[in-house]
Amino acid sequence: MKMALQPPQPLTPPSPWIQRWHHLAAPGGQVLDVACGPGRHLYWLHAQGHHVTGVDRSPEAIVSTAPLAQAGARIVQADIENGPWPFPGERFDLVVVTNYLWRPLLPAVVDSVAEGGVLLYETFADGNQSVGKPSRPDFLLQPGELLQAAQGLHVVAYEDGFCDRPERFVQRMAAVRKRPGTPVSPPRYRLDTAG
């Protein structure tokens, strides 16, 4: 583990989903956080020993991740909805997406997962319009949509439902891209980190 860096302002804690499933990724691997915001997952994953890359269009988000950049993280300011994908052909051991959905990017996000790599995705789902924002269908996953987007990956965990504290409807998934030539015996993806 690396020494924890301090962000310029307090951040929301990392998602329990990301904390629970990040163990599926190679220790010390390359991580991409899509629409990273002020870096709540980047800081936590960096402290876990990963090499982190974050992308966001917000100048404020980029400023918040400055301590990570000074420590060697790659922080990219880019409008990934209106401009080119900033990582063409690059693959990451762990790709993280939380509270973000831009459907045209889903193929690029899934394609960014390296062989043996992991996709951890968690965002708002249909039904959220009944409890708050986001409420537009453009920003809410439809039933099974995340599973469909990740075809070709091995889904280790998937949830689609309601959470309280705060109230929200979410879909979340942990999925692995199998390595070619994987042995016939099934891979053992640990469902918990105890033992």
N, C-alpha and C positions, 0 to 999 in steps of 0.2 A: 504494500500500500504506500501511496505517496502522501506527503504531508498535505493536509487540507488547506486549500487557498481560501481566502476570505473575499467574497464579492463586495462591491462598493456599498450595496444596501442589502438588507435582509431579504431572503428569497423564500418563496413557498417551498415547503419540503418536497423532496422527490416523490413521485408517484409510488405508492406501495406495489403497484403492478411491475414497474421497472425494477424496483428493489428486489422483488420476489424472483424475477425471471432472468436477471442479468447474468446469473451463474451459468446459463447455457452458452454464453460466449466465451471464447478463448481468453484466459487470463492475460492481461496486458495487451489485448487486441486493439485494433483500430475501430473507433466508434464514430458514427455520424449521427448527429441530432438535427433532424429536419424541423425548421421553424423553431429554433432553440429558445427564442425569447431571451430573458436575462440570464439563462444558463443554469437553472436549478438542477437539471440532469447532468449537464456538462461538469459542473463542479463536483457533484457526487461521484460520477463515473471516473473522473480524473483522480479523485481521492482513492478509488478502488484499484488504481494502477493502470487504467486504460489510457490510450493515446486518443485524444478527443478532437473532433472536428465539428463545428457548429455552423449552421447557416440560418440567417434571418434577414429580413429586409429593413428592420427597424434600426435606425442609428442609436437609439437608446439601448436596445438590446446589445448592440456591438460594444458600446461603452461599458455596459455591465460585465461583459466577459473579458475586459482588458487584462485583469490579473492572470487569466488562463492563457491569453495570447502571449503575455510576457513570460509565462512558464513553458512556452513551446506549443501550445494548442493552435490549431488552425481555425481561425474564425473568419467566415466569409459573409460579407454583406451583399445580398443579391435578392432581387425580386423574382422569386422562383415561380410566380404565377404568370408574370408577363415577360420574362426574359428566358434565356436558355438555362437548362439544367447545368449548374456549375461543376458537376462531377462526372462528365461523360466518360464511360469506360472504367471508372474507379469502383472498387469493391471494398466493403467494410465487414469486419467481423461481427459488428453489432450496429443495426440501424434502429434508431429510436424516433418515434413520432407520437406526440401526445397533444391532445386538444387542438388538432389541426386536420383539416380535410380540404384537399384540392384535387378532385377526381382525375383531371388530366395528368397529374404527377404520379398517381399510384403505380403505373408500370415502371417508371424510372426509380421510384423508391424500392420496389420489390427487386428490380434488376441490380440495385446497389448492394444487395446482400451477397457476400462472398460464399464460395463453397465451404460448407461447414459453419457458415455464419448464421446469425439470428436476426429476426425482425421482431421488435416489440412495438406494438401499435395499440394506442388507446385514445379514443375520441368519442365525441357525442353521437348518439344514435336517435333514430326516429322515436318519438315520444317525448323528447326533451322540450319540445314546443309547449307541452302541458305544464312544465314547471319553471321555465325561464329561457334564457338565451344561452347558446344560439337557438333560434327557432325557425330559421329559414331552411327549407329542404336541401338547399345547396351545401349546407354545413352539417347535415345529419345523415349518418350511414343508415341505409335501409337494411332490413333483416337479411343476414347472410352475406351482405355486400363485402365485408372485409375478408371473409373466407374465399369468396369468388376472386377477389383481387390477388390473393396469395396462392392461387393455384400453382402447383409446381413446388411449393414448399411443404414441409411436413409440419402440420399444426400440432403443437404439443399442448397448448391450452387456449381455450376460447371462451369468452363470456359475452352475453348480450342481455342486458337487463337494467334494473333500476338500482341506484345507490342513494343512500341518504348521507347527510353531513359532508358536503352539501348535496341537496337533492339534484339528481341528474340521471339521464339515461345514457348508457355507454355501451360500446362494443370494444373489446380488447382481445388481443391475440398475441401469443408467443409462438413463433414458427421458425423452423430451421431449414436451411438449404442443404440437402444431403450432398456429401462428397461423391463424385463418381467412383464406382468400384466399391461402394460400401458393402461390407460382408453380408451374406445372406441372413445371418442372425439379426434380429431387430436391434437397432441402436437403443441404448439405455439413456434416455433423457430424464434426468432426475426431476420429479415433480415437487420436491421440496429441498431445502438446503440443510436439513437436519441430518447429521450422520453422514 
